[in-house]
Amino acid sequence: MIKKCLFPAAGYGTRFLPATKSMPKEMMPIVNKPLIEFGVDEALEAGMSDICIVTGRGKHSLMDHFDINYELEHQISGTVKEKKLKDIRLIMDKASFTFIRQREMKGLGHAILTGEKLIGDEAFAVVLADDLCVKDGAEQGVLSQMVALYDKYKCSIVAVESVPENETHKYGIVQGTRIDDNLYRVENMVEKPEPGTAPSNMAIIGRYILTPDIFEILKNTQPGKAGEIQITDALLEQAKKGRVLAYKFKGKRFDCGSIPGFIEATNYVYENVYQE
Ligand code: G1P
């Protein structure tokens, strides 16, 4: 059983400045719901009720979002507006939230290692909230699909999708051998390869299931691409032992870390998901 889901959320979100000058990028709304809430919904659907968030300076609104706002709730109690808080109240009933601060920005691997105190010695999921995933006709969310695979294979799993060759330099790229429908045993992985050098076009998107030995590996992982501690490099150590799978998930993913992806997600959610 995977109970815990880690959300690295300490980054600055510079691509959305000035919006993110004082607001966490994870709080940017897709229509009326902050990005992080979509990720939490996905984790809850997959049976994870311990939401662990790695925050940083200026991220208080993340904590407030998942807490009671007495003043507001008192004001709108008994009015038609109250129903707008129904979903977030359900989340708060079902999940517990813990937070830890990442003091230095040393990369995604470092952010995940910062979460060790909240995770302990068990397998866990990681969600990068700026990759918004929707079912788009699939039966389950991406994390639920990955949990089913974890139950069978008991090793780390990364969600992947095929990207055009001229975009491979934006992602962690995996290379592997097909072992089942949409499932590959990873043999090689590289973080943001230089254009023209990618070993494949299978890109990691922001959903991971990690076994807890990743923490010891991360402690010994040297800074890699961009001088940062990369989760991709740590996963390569597990992959060398045959302990990483790549899964081509069912559903649709939007890169909400980029402005075009954010706009596309907004239009999609407004037309297909949002209910007044
Ligand atoms: C991170 C990871 C990268 C992965 C990507 C998915 O990069 O380092 O391997 O492909 O997330 O969104 P970032 O987008 O944070 O630069």
Residues whose N, C-alpha, C, O or C-beta is under 5 A from the ligand:
A	BS01	G1P	L108 D131 K170 Y171 G172 I204 I205 G206 T232
